[in-house]
Amino acid sequence: MTTDHDVSQKQGAVRSRRSRWARASCAALSGLISGFTALCVAELVAAAVRPEAGPVTAVGGAVIDRTPPAVKDFAVRNFGTADKLVLQLGILVLLAVFAMAVGSLALRHRWAGAAAVLVFGVVGAVSAAGRPEGRPADVLPSVVGALAAAGVLYLLAGRLAPVTVPPPAAGETGGDGDQGAFDRRGFVLAATAAAAASAGAGLLGRRLQESRLAGVSASRGDLVLPAPASPAPATPGGADLEIRGLSSFTTPNKDFYRVDTALVVPRVDAARWRLRIHGKGVARPVTLTFQDLLGRELVERDITLTCVSNQVGGPYVGTARWIGVRLADLLREAGVKPPSKGGPADQIVSRSVDGMTIGTPVEDVMDGRDALLAVGMNGEPLPFDHGFPVRMVVPGLYGYVSACKWIEDIELTTFDAYDAYWVERDWSREAPIKTQSRIDTPRPFAAPRAGTVPVAGVAWAQHRGIARVEVRVDGGAWHTARLAAETGRDTWRQWVWEWPATTGHHTLEVRATDRTGATQTDERVGTVPDGATGWHSVVVDVT
C-alpha cells in the first residue's frame, strides 16, 4: 500500500533530478556564453590591433598553414571558394563543444573551469604570434577575450551553486529537501547581462573595424587609373562565340575565381602602400609608392590566370584585362640580370601583407612576356579580393608561383636558398601551366534533343597558345572543332563543334593541342604537385 509519505518522497526525488538536469544544462549554457564573451571581446580588441589578429582568424590561419596539400586540395575541390567559410564554421563548432565541456567542469570545480577557459586564449595567442606576418600585439585579442570569458564563467558558475530546500514541516505534503535546487532567477539575470554586454562589445568592435576600413575603401573608390601608355589590342571580332552556356571571353570581376589562404581579405590603404625590391643581384634597391607605379608607363593586356588546384574541367580559370607596370623593367632598373645573362638570382620571392610567400623564376619574368605588377582589372582598380592595391600577374605560370596578391616585398634569391610557402608544402618549385580544355556546354547529364547540338568550351595553354581543339563521342574518331579568333598566346580560346547528336546515352571528350605541337595527355593526374592532366568528359542523354 502506497502511503502519502511514499508519494512525497517520489515527488521530491523527481524534483531533485529535474533540478540537477537544469543545473547541468545551465552549466553548458554558461560555457557557451563565456565562449561568446571571448569572441566578442576579442573582436573589440582586434579593432584596436588589426582584424587579422582575431582568434578565429588566427587559429584558422594556423590550421591552413599546417594542413597537408591533399587535404587542401580536397577542400578546394569540394567546397570551392566557400572552403574558408567551412573552416571557420568548423572552428566555431569545436569552440562551442569545448565551451560546453568547460562549463560542465565549472559546475563541479569553479576555479578549474575558469582556468580551463584560458586554454582558449593560449591557443589563439600562440596561433596569432606564429603567423608569418604576426606582430607582438596580435596576442592581445585572444588573451583579453579569454580573461573576460574566464570571469564570466566564474560568475555564472557561482549562480549555479546548489541551495538545499528544507523538507516539509510535519503534517505538510512534499518530499525531502531538493538537493539540486539553485538560484534560477539570479542565474538568468546574470547570464542575460553577460550575453548582452558581450554582444555590445562585439557590435562595437565590428563598428570600429568598419570605421577603420572606411578610409581604406575610399582609397580605392576615389582612385582613377591613368590611361595605359600601351593599351591592349582591340578584341578581334569572333573572339567570343556568344554561345549559350559558354564562358564569356572576359570574366567579370565578380565571377573571377578566388583561391588563397586569407581568411580576412587584407584591406591596404593605397596611400600607405610601399613595395621594396632588394636581394641577391640587386645593385640598386628600390622602394616604390603607389603613386610611383601610376607615374610609370602602364601597359594593358588580356591574360588568362589558372589555379594549380583546378581539376580537369574545373572552374578556377578566367581571363581579365589587366593594367600594370612591367616587372622586368623595374628589375632591370634595379640592376637585376636573369640567370641566362649571368645574374646570380634565379628566384623572385614575392611577399604579401598577409605573410604569403610566392616563388617565381627570374628567367620567366624577364624573358619578354608581359609579367606585370597589376593595379587594374577589367577597367577598374583591383578589387580587394584580387589584391588591391597591387598584385603580380605572370602569364604562363600557375598562380601559386606567380600571382602574389597584396604584394609588398620582392626579394631576389635562389631556389636552393629559399622555399616559398607552397613549395614547403610539397608543391613543385616551378609550375608552367599545362595545356587544358573544358566542355562548357552541354552540361553534365543534360538532355538535349536529337539533331545538331553545339558542343562548346574553352582551351588554354598560356604563353604557348592553342592551335587545335578536337572532340569525340563515345570513344570514336576525333573531330576538329572550330576555334574562336585568337587574341594572343596568353589567353584562353573558345571553340565549338556542331554535333549531329543521335538519341541515346553518350560521352563527349575534348582535347587541345598547343602551338608547340604538344597535345594534352589523356593520363589522369591530380593537381599535386604541379597541376592536373587528363581529358575532360561530359555524359549526356539525347532525347
CORPENOR-V928421 format. One record per run of one state. SS is the DSSP state (H for helix, E for strand, C for the rest). FROM is the first residue (numbers start at 1). LEN is the number of residues. If there is no record, write none. Layout:
# CORPENOR-V928421
ss:SS from:FROM len:LEN
ss:SS from:FROM len:LEN
This chain:
# CORPENOR-V928421
ss:C from:1 len:3
ss:H from:4 len:46
ss:C from:50 len:1
ss:H from:51 len:3
ss:C from:54 len:1
ss:H from:55 len:12
ss:C from:67 len:2
ss:H from:69 len:40
ss:C from:109 len:1
ss:H from:110 len:20
ss:C from:130 len:6
ss:H from:136 len:24
ss:C from:160 len:24
ss:H from:184 len:38
ss:C from:222 len:8
ss:E from:230 len:1
ss:C from:231 len:22
ss:H from:253 len:3
ss:C from:256 len:18
ss:E from:274 len:6
ss:C from:280 len:6
ss:E from:286 len:4
ss:H from:290 len:5
ss:C from:295 len:4
ss:E from:299 len:8
ss:C from:307 len:10
ss:E from:317 len:10
ss:H from:327 len:7
ss:C from:334 len:5
ss:H from:339 len:3
ss:C from:342 len:5
ss:E from:347 len:6
ss:C from:353 len:4
ss:E from:357 len:5
ss:H from:362 len:4
ss:C from:366 len:6
ss:E from:372 len:6
ss:C from:378 len:2
ss:E from:380 len:2
ss:C from:382 len:2
ss:H from:384 len:3
ss:C from:387 len:4
ss:E from:391 len:3
ss:C from:394 len:3
ss:E from:397 len:1
ss:C from:398 len:1
ss:H from:399 len:3
ss:C from:402 len:5
ss:E from:407 len:7
ss:C from:414 len:9
ss:H from:423 len:3
ss:C from:426 len:6
ss:E from:432 len:1
ss:C from:433 len:3
ss:E from:436 len:6
ss:C from:442 len:9
ss:E from:451 len:10
ss:C from:461 len:5
ss:E from:466 len:8
ss:C from:474 len:5
ss:E from:479 len:2
ss:C from:481 len:1
ss:E from:482 len:2
ss:C from:484 len:9
ss:E from:493 len:9
ss:C from:502 len:2
ss:E from:504 len:11
ss:C from:515 len:4
ss:E from:519 len:1
ss:C from:520 len:5
ss:E from:525 len:1
ss:C from:526 len:7
ss:E from:533 len:1
ss:C from:534 len:2
ss:E from:536 len:7
ss:C from:543 len:1
